[in-house]
Amino acid sequence: MNAFGNSTNSESTILASRSNFSGPIVALAGGVGAARFLRGLVRAVPEAPITILGNTGDDRKFYGVHVAPDIDIVTYTLSGCIEPKYGYGIANDTFTLLQTLEALGHETWFRLGDRDFAYCLHRTLEMRQGKTLSEAIDTVRCHLKLRPRIVPMSDDPCPSLIELDDGRILHFQEYLVREGSPKNIRRIDLHAAQNAKPAEAALRALEEAAVILFCPSNPLVSIGPILAIPALRDALCASSAPKVAISPIVGGAPVKGPAAQMLQAAGIEISARGVANHYRDLIDGFILDQIDAAELPDVEALGLAARAVDT
């Protein structure tokens, strides 16, 4: 079997799967890139049970509420309420709460709209009443009538930290939003994820998966925290399901976000080929954009089934 099914004709297998595939799919997901890919996935395989295993390394409390940026971006995108200009937040949201806090002298560099705040407050109240993060996330999914399940990688706090070469250690949101993604990265610290327990639903989904997909997300701070949880990585490696990654690098650059400087800091080539090599021990197949078709032989030389398509 190759990474794309029983047939050696990958194209016919994928085209057939658009309407016929109905096995459980697990998608490892970060934020904007993953959300846009997942919007297409749910249309392509309408009968398949899909579990989206979301990164929570970006999670942090802001203004007293638990904010889960990657989970929320996926949730809002699939529900159709995402702000299309930015790929995050809620379309046509208002910012009365933040404007009032700012007028009272509070820092408001993390822009959270009023409706967005309400969802985050709901999640916070649910957790204060004893629900896990997984359970609180699912109440929002059900409220928005989303078919795919959305589960966090862990119910434990797993903050991703960025150490800069000036010695500062920043939470990922401080690095990304407040500081504007500076290039002077010394290392990415995922120790919290490395010591976390997996969410039970995430572990169960990997054990039952017929296909496992790595969404086109930042390999280091979106997919990386998921893979850093030992039990999830072990379950992924133990699974006999085909594992396929979609490149987040198109034409030698990330579609969105600070992946370029992070890959460079980690010594990973900023290319589809570089990402494939980074994942090579975990995946069976790799999808790269047709603009990077010249790299296809290099990806195949890694022992991976590969295709170059218009991603």
C-alpha positions as a LaTeX table, in Angstrom:
\begin{tabular}{lrrr}
\hline
Residue & $x$ (\AA) & $y$ (\AA) & $z$ (\AA) \\
\hline
Met1 & 0.00 & 0.00 & 0.00 \\
Asn2 & 1.28 & 3.48 & $-0.75$ \\
Ala3 & 0.43 & 6.54 & 1.31 \\
Phe4 & $-2.54$ & 7.38 & $-0.85$ \\
Gly5 & $-4.39$ & 4.06 & $-0.80$ \\
Asn6 & $-4.22$ & 0.55 & $-2.24$ \\
Ser7 & $-3.82$ & 1.62 & $-5.84$ \\
Thr8 & $-0.46$ & 2.62 & $-7.24$ \\
Asn9 & $-2.35$ & 5.20 & $-9.31$ \\
Ser10 & $-2.37$ & 7.94 & $-6.68$ \\
Glu11 & $-4.46$ & 10.38 & $-8.70$ \\
Ser12 & $-7.35$ & 8.00 & $-9.34$ \\
Thr13 & $-7.31$ & 6.89 & $-5.71$ \\
Ile14 & $-7.55$ & 10.45 & $-4.40$ \\
Leu15 & $-10.24$ & 11.44 & $-6.89$ \\
Ala16 & $-12.31$ & 8.40 & $-5.95$ \\
Ser17 & $-11.86$ & 9.15 & $-2.26$ \\
Arg18 & $-13.50$ & 12.54 & $-2.65$ \\
Ser19 & $-16.93$ & 10.94 & $-2.62$ \\
Asn20 & $-16.36$ & 7.35 & $-1.44$ \\
Phe21 & $-13.96$ & 7.54 & 1.48 \\
Ser22 & $-15.75$ & 7.14 & 4.79 \\
Gly23 & $-13.09$ & 5.99 & 7.26 \\
Pro24 & $-12.11$ & 8.05 & 10.30 \\
Ile25 & $-9.71$ & 10.89 & 9.48 \\
Val26 & $-7.52$ & 12.64 & 12.02 \\
Ala27 & $-6.02$ & 16.00 & 11.06 \\
Leu28 & $-3.22$ & 17.54 & 13.13 \\
Ala29 & $-3.91$ & 21.24 & 12.96 \\
Gly30 & $-2.62$ & 24.68 & 13.82 \\
Gly31 & $-4.30$ & 27.94 & 12.86 \\
Val32 & $-5.02$ & 29.74 & 9.60 \\
Gly33 & $-3.34$ & 27.38 & 7.13 \\
Ala34 & $-4.94$ & 24.35 & 8.74 \\
Ala35 & $-8.36$ & 26.01 & 8.91 \\
Arg36 & $-8.41$ & 26.81 & 5.20 \\
Phe37 & $-7.30$ & 23.29 & 4.33 \\
Leu38 & $-9.91$ & 21.77 & 6.64 \\
Arg39 & $-12.65$ & 23.85 & 5.04 \\
Gly40 & $-11.89$ & 21.98 & 1.82 \\
Leu41 & $-11.46$ & 18.61 & 3.51 \\
Val42 & $-14.93$ & 18.56 & 5.06 \\
Arg43 & $-16.42$ & 19.24 & 1.61 \\
Ala44 & $-14.25$ & 16.65 & $-0.15$ \\
Val45 & $-15.16$ & 13.74 & 2.16 \\
Pro46 & $-18.67$ & 14.52 & 3.44 \\
Glu47 & $-19.28$ & 11.02 & 4.79 \\
Ala48 & $-16.00$ & 10.60 & 6.69 \\
Pro49 & $-15.82$ & 11.12 & 10.46 \\
Ile50 & $-13.20$ & 13.82 & 10.95 \\
Thr51 & $-11.39$ & 14.61 & 14.18 \\
Ile52 & $-9.32$ & 17.78 & 14.22 \\
Leu53 & $-6.50$ & 17.46 & 16.74 \\
Gly54 & $-5.69$ & 21.04 & 17.61 \\
Asn55 & $-2.58$ & 22.73 & 18.92 \\
Thr56 & $-2.99$ & 24.41 & 22.31 \\
Gly57 & 0.58 & 25.65 & 22.69 \\
Asp58 & $-0.74$ & 29.11 & 21.75 \\
Asp59 & $-3.36$ & 29.12 & 24.53 \\
Arg60 & $-3.16$ & 31.81 & 27.17 \\
Lys61 & $-5.40$ & 33.81 & 29.48 \\
Phe62 & $-6.21$ & 37.31 & 28.29 \\
Tyr63 & $-8.54$ & 39.69 & 30.15 \\
Gly64 & $-9.45$ & 36.88 & 32.55 \\
Val65 & $-10.58$ & 34.35 & 29.93 \\
His66 & $-9.00$ & 31.26 & 28.39 \\
Val67 & $-8.13$ & 32.05 & 24.77 \\
Ala68 & $-7.35$ & 29.12 & 22.44 \\
Pro69 & $-6.28$ & 30.85 & 19.20 \\
Asp70 & $-5.64$ & 27.83 & 16.96 \\
Ile71 & $-8.73$ & 25.95 & 18.14 \\
Asp72 & $-10.87$ & 29.07 & 17.68 \\
Ile73 & $-9.52$ & 29.85 & 14.21 \\
Val74 & $-10.49$ & 26.36 & 13.05 \\
Thr75 & $-13.87$ & 26.55 & 14.79 \\
Tyr76 & $-14.78$ & 29.97 & 13.39 \\
Thr77 & $-13.56$ & 29.09 & 9.88 \\
Leu78 & $-15.59$ & 25.88 & 9.67 \\
Ser79 & $-18.68$ & 27.62 & 11.06 \\
Gly80 & $-18.38$ & 30.38 & 8.45 \\
Cys81 & $-18.03$ & 33.28 & 10.90 \\
Ile82 & $-14.28$ & 33.91 & 10.57 \\
Glu83 & $-13.01$ & 37.38 & 9.71 \\
Pro84 & $-11.82$ & 36.73 & 6.13 \\
Lys85 & $-9.40$ & 39.66 & 5.97 \\
Tyr86 & $-7.18$ & 38.30 & 8.73 \\
Gly87 & $-8.08$ & 34.62 & 8.99 \\
Tyr88 & $-8.75$ & 34.95 & 12.72 \\
Gly89 & $-11.41$ & 36.55 & 14.90 \\
Ile90 & $-15.09$ & 36.89 & 14.05 \\
Ala91 & $-16.38$ & 38.82 & 11.06 \\
Asn92 & $-17.93$ & 42.20 & 11.85 \\
Asp93 & $-17.10$ & 41.85 & 15.53 \\
Thr94 & $-17.08$ & 44.93 & 17.76 \\
Phe95 & $-14.38$ & 45.88 & 20.28 \\
Thr96 & $-16.27$ & 47.82 & 22.94 \\
Leu97 & $-14.85$ & 45.74 & 25.78 \\
Leu98 & $-11.24$ & 46.26 & 24.68 \\
Gln99 & $-11.75$ & 49.95 & 23.99 \\
Thr100 & $-13.09$ & 50.39 & 27.51 \\
Leu101 & $-10.22$ & 48.42 & 29.05 \\
Glu102 & $-7.73$ & 50.49 & 27.06 \\
Ala103 & $-9.34$ & 53.71 & 28.26 \\
Leu104 & $-8.93$ & 52.42 & 31.81 \\
Gly105 & $-5.19$ & 51.92 & 31.26 \\
His106 & $-4.95$ & 48.20 & 30.51 \\
Glu107 & $-2.66$ & 46.71 & 27.86 \\
Thr108 & $-4.78$ & 45.58 & 24.91 \\
Trp109 & $-2.20$ & 44.39 & 22.38 \\
Phe110 & $-4.06$ & 41.09 & 21.99 \\
Arg111 & $-7.15$ & 42.10 & 20.01 \\
Leu112 & $-10.16$ & 40.09 & 21.15 \\
Gly113 & $-13.55$ & 41.14 & 19.81 \\
Asp114 & $-16.72$ & 41.18 & 21.87 \\
Arg115 & $-18.31$ & 38.06 & 20.37 \\
Asp116 & $-14.95$ & 36.29 & 20.43 \\
Phe117 & $-14.62$ & 37.26 & 24.09 \\
Ala118 & $-18.06$ & 35.78 & 24.80 \\
Tyr119 & $-17.01$ & 32.37 & 23.43 \\
Cys120 & $-13.79$ & 32.51 & 25.43 \\
Leu121 & $-15.71$ & 33.52 & 28.57 \\
His122 & $-18.11$ & 30.62 & 28.02 \\
Arg123 & $-15.16$ & 28.22 & 27.78 \\
Thr124 & $-13.64$ & 29.71 & 30.94 \\
Leu125 & $-16.89$ & 29.42 & 32.90 \\
Glu126 & $-17.36$ & 25.81 & 31.77 \\
Met127 & $-13.85$ & 24.94 & 32.98 \\
Arg128 & $-14.42$ & 26.72 & 36.30 \\
Gln129 & $-17.45$ & 24.49 & 36.77 \\
Gly130 & $-15.28$ & 21.40 & 36.41 \\
Lys131 & $-15.33$ & 20.61 & 32.70 \\
Thr132 & $-12.11$ & 19.78 & 30.91 \\
Leu133 & $-10.81$ & 21.94 & 28.08 \\
Ser134 & $-11.93$ & 19.17 & 25.70 \\
Glu135 & $-15.48$ & 19.28 & 27.04 \\
Ala136 & $-15.64$ & 23.08 & 26.97 \\
Ile137 & $-14.43$ & 23.17 & 23.37 \\
Asp138 & $-17.04$ & 20.61 & 22.38 \\
Thr139 & $-19.89$ & 22.69 & 23.79 \\
Val140 & $-18.95$ & 25.49 & 21.36 \\
Arg141 & $-18.65$ & 23.03 & 18.48 \\
Cys142 & $-22.13$ & 21.69 & 19.21 \\
His143 & $-23.55$ & 25.21 & 19.55 \\
Leu144 & $-22.19$ & 26.07 & 16.10 \\
Lys145 & $-23.46$ & 22.73 & 14.70 \\
Leu146 & $-20.10$ & 21.63 & 13.31 \\
Arg147 & $-19.84$ & 18.05 & 12.05 \\
Pro148 & $-16.08$ & 17.48 & 12.59 \\
Arg149 & $-14.96$ & 16.88 & 16.15 \\
Ile150 & $-12.43$ & 19.39 & 17.44 \\
Val151 & $-10.24$ & 18.17 & 20.29 \\
Pro152 & $-7.23$ & 19.77 & 21.98 \\
Met153 & $-3.94$ & 17.92 & 22.10 \\
Ser154 & $-4.10$ & 18.05 & 25.90 \\
Asp155 & $-6.31$ & 19.30 & 28.70 \\
Asp156 & $-3.15$ & 20.40 & 30.53 \\
Pro157 & $-1.56$ & 23.84 & 30.03 \\
Cys158 & 1.10 & 23.49 & 27.31 \\
Pro159 & 2.49 & 26.97 & 26.60 \\
Ser160 & 4.98 & 27.20 & 23.74 \\
Leu161 & 7.84 & 29.55 & 24.60 \\
Ile162 & 10.20 & 31.39 & 22.27 \\
Glu163 & 13.69 & 32.25 & 23.52 \\
Leu164 & 15.35 & 35.15 & 21.72 \\
Asp165 & 19.06 & 35.71 & 21.42 \\
Asp166 & 18.78 & 38.74 & 23.71 \\
Gly167 & 17.85 & 36.33 & 26.52 \\
Arg168 & 14.14 & 37.08 & 26.65 \\
Ile169 & 11.73 & 34.16 & 26.90 \\
Leu170 & 8.30 & 34.97 & 25.49 \\
His171 & 5.02 & 33.14 & 25.35 \\
Phe172 & 4.24 & 32.46 & 21.69 \\
Gln173 & 1.47 & 35.08 & 21.63 \\
Glu174 & 3.83 & 37.69 & 23.06 \\
Tyr175 & 6.36 & 36.77 & 20.36 \\
Leu176 & 3.83 & 36.73 & 17.51 \\
Val177 & 1.41 & 39.53 & 18.35 \\
Arg178 & 3.07 & 41.92 & 20.78 \\
Glu179 & 6.62 & 41.72 & 19.39 \\
Gly180 & 5.71 & 41.17 & 15.73 \\
Ser181 & 7.65 & 37.92 & 15.17 \\
Pro182 & 11.29 & 39.04 & 15.48 \\
Lys183 & 13.87 & 36.97 & 13.63 \\
Asn184 & 16.42 & 36.68 & 16.44 \\
Ile185 & 15.17 & 33.30 & 17.68 \\
Arg186 & 17.53 & 31.19 & 19.75 \\
Arg187 & 15.24 & 28.23 & 20.36 \\
Ile188 & 11.65 & 27.05 & 20.72 \\
Asp189 & 10.82 & 25.63 & 24.14 \\
Leu190 & 8.11 & 22.94 & 24.16 \\
His191 & 8.91 & 21.48 & 27.57 \\
Ala192 & 5.33 & 21.97 & 28.81 \\
Ala193 & 3.96 & 19.80 & 26.00 \\
Gln194 & 6.71 & 17.25 & 26.58 \\
Asn195 & 5.43 & 16.79 & 30.14 \\
Ala196 & 1.71 & 16.89 & 29.34 \\
Lys197 & $-0.84$ & 14.12 & 29.25 \\
Pro198 & $-2.76$ & 13.74 & 26.00 \\
Ala199 & $-6.44$ & 14.53 & 25.87 \\
Glu200 & $-8.26$ & 11.20 & 25.97 \\
Ala201 & $-10.26$ & 12.00 & 22.83 \\
Ala202 & $-7.07$ & 12.87 & 20.95 \\
Leu203 & $-5.41$ & 9.61 & 21.88 \\
Arg204 & $-8.51$ & 7.59 & 21.00 \\
Ala205 & $-8.86$ & 9.34 & 17.64 \\
Leu206 & $-5.30$ & 8.43 & 16.64 \\
Glu207 & $-5.85$ & 4.83 & 17.67 \\
Glu208 & $-8.99$ & 4.60 & 15.51 \\
Ala209 & $-7.80$ & 6.62 & 12.50 \\
Ala210 & $-7.92$ & 5.26 & 8.96 \\
Val211 & $-5.91$ & 8.24 & 7.66 \\
Ile212 & $-3.80$ & 10.79 & 9.54 \\
Leu213 & $-3.13$ & 14.17 & 7.95 \\
Phe214 & $-0.59$ & 16.84 & 8.90 \\
Cys215 & $-2.26$ & 20.10 & 7.93 \\
Pro216 & $-0.24$ & 22.86 & 6.19 \\
Ser217 & 0.64 & 24.52 & 9.49 \\
Asn218 & 3.90 & 25.71 & 11.01 \\
Pro219 & 5.83 & 22.45 & 11.63 \\
Leu220 & 7.55 & 23.78 & 14.75 \\
Val221 & 4.94 & 25.73 & 16.75 \\
Ser222 & 1.64 & 24.39 & 15.37 \\
Ile223 & 2.30 & 20.71 & 14.65 \\
Gly224 & 5.42 & 20.53 & 16.82 \\
Pro225 & 3.64 & 20.90 & 20.19 \\
Ile226 & 1.24 & 18.08 & 19.27 \\
Leu227 & 4.14 & 15.80 & 18.38 \\
Ala228 & 5.98 & 16.84 & 21.55 \\
Ile229 & 3.42 & 15.08 & 23.76 \\
Pro230 & 5.04 & 11.64 & 24.16 \\
Ala231 & 1.84 & 9.58 & 24.26 \\
Leu232 & 0.47 & 11.26 & 21.11 \\
Arg233 & 3.72 & 10.76 & 19.22 \\
Asp234 & 3.80 & 7.11 & 20.31 \\
Ala235 & 0.19 & 6.60 & 19.17 \\
Leu236 & 0.96 & 8.25 & 15.86 \\
Cys237 & 3.98 & 6.01 & 15.28 \\
Ala238 & 2.05 & 2.90 & 16.33 \\
Ser239 & $-0.83$ & 3.59 & 13.95 \\
Ser240 & $-0.94$ & 1.59 & 10.72 \\
Ala241 & $-2.99$ & 4.36 & 9.05 \\
Pro242 & $-1.35$ & 6.18 & 6.13 \\
Lys243 & 0.12 & 9.47 & 7.33 \\
Val244 & 0.30 & 12.32 & 4.82 \\
Ala245 & 1.60 & 15.85 & 5.32 \\
Ile246 & 0.65 & 18.89 & 3.23 \\
Ser247 & 3.45 & 21.42 & 2.78 \\
Pro248 & 3.00 & 24.80 & 4.47 \\
Ile249 & 5.79 & 26.16 & 2.27 \\
Val250 & 4.86 & 27.25 & $-1.28$ \\
Gly251 & 7.43 & 28.70 & $-3.62$ \\
Gly252 & 10.07 & 28.80 & $-0.91$ \\
Ala253 & 8.01 & 30.80 & 1.58 \\
Pro254 & 5.26 & 30.16 & 4.14 \\
Val255 & 1.79 & 31.14 & 3.05 \\
Lys256 & 1.25 & 32.89 & 6.40 \\
Gly257 & 3.02 & 33.37 & 9.70 \\
Pro258 & 6.58 & 33.27 & 11.04 \\
Ala259 & 7.53 & 29.79 & 9.83 \\
Ala260 & 10.49 & 31.03 & 7.75 \\
Gln261 & 12.51 & 32.48 & 10.64 \\
Met262 & 11.61 & 29.55 & 12.87 \\
Leu263 & 12.70 & 26.94 & 10.34 \\
Gln264 & 15.90 & 28.88 & 9.76 \\
Ala265 & 16.61 & 29.05 & 13.50 \\
Ala266 & 16.08 & 25.28 & 13.74 \\
Gly267 & 18.42 & 24.61 & 10.82 \\
Ile268 & 15.62 & 23.36 & 8.55 \\
Glu269 & 15.63 & 24.31 & 4.89 \\
Ile270 & 12.81 & 26.76 & 4.09 \\
Ser271 & 11.25 & 24.66 & 1.36 \\
Ala272 & 8.71 & 21.92 & 0.81 \\
Arg273 & 11.66 & 19.52 & 0.63 \\
Gly274 & 12.91 & 20.79 & 4.00 \\
Val275 & 9.56 & 20.23 & 5.69 \\
Ala276 & 9.26 & 16.74 & 4.15 \\
Asn277 & 12.69 & 15.89 & 5.54 \\
His278 & 11.66 & 17.22 & 8.96 \\
Tyr279 & 8.63 & 14.90 & 9.00 \\
Arg280 & 10.21 & 11.96 & 7.16 \\
Asp281 & 10.31 & 9.55 & 10.13 \\
Leu282 & 6.63 & 10.11 & 10.93 \\
Ile283 & 4.86 & 10.15 & 7.56 \\
Asp284 & 4.31 & 7.97 & 4.51 \\
Gly285 & 3.34 & 10.63 & 1.99 \\
Phe286 & 3.81 & 14.31 & 1.25 \\
Ile287 & 1.83 & 16.83 & $-0.81$ \\
Leu288 & 3.62 & 19.87 & $-2.21$ \\
Asp289 & 2.38 & 22.66 & $-4.41$ \\
Gln290 & 2.84 & 22.38 & $-8.16$ \\
Ile291 & 5.02 & 25.49 & $-8.09$ \\
Asp292 & 7.53 & 23.35 & $-6.16$ \\
Ala293 & 7.26 & 20.37 & $-8.52$ \\
Ala294 & 11.02 & 20.47 & $-9.13$ \\
Glu295 & 11.46 & 19.28 & $-5.53$ \\
Leu296 & 9.30 & 16.20 & $-6.07$ \\
Pro297 & 12.23 & 13.83 & $-6.85$ \\
Asp298 & 14.02 & 15.00 & $-3.69$ \\
Val299 & 10.95 & 14.28 & $-1.57$ \\
Glu300 & 10.53 & 10.86 & $-3.16$ \\
Ala301 & 14.21 & 10.17 & $-2.49$ \\
Leu302 & 13.36 & 10.44 & 1.22 \\
Gly303 & 11.28 & 7.28 & 0.82 \\
Leu304 & 7.96 & 9.12 & 0.73 \\
Ala305 & 5.10 & 8.83 & $-1.71$ \\
Ala306 & 4.62 & 12.34 & $-3.06$ \\
Arg307 & 2.48 & 14.47 & $-5.34$ \\
Ala308 & 2.75 & 18.02 & $-6.62$ \\
Val309 & $-0.69$ & 19.60 & $-7.04$ \\
Asp310 & $-2.34$ & 23.03 & $-6.98$ \\
Thr311 & $-2.68$ & 23.31 & $-3.22$ \\
\hline
\end{tabular}
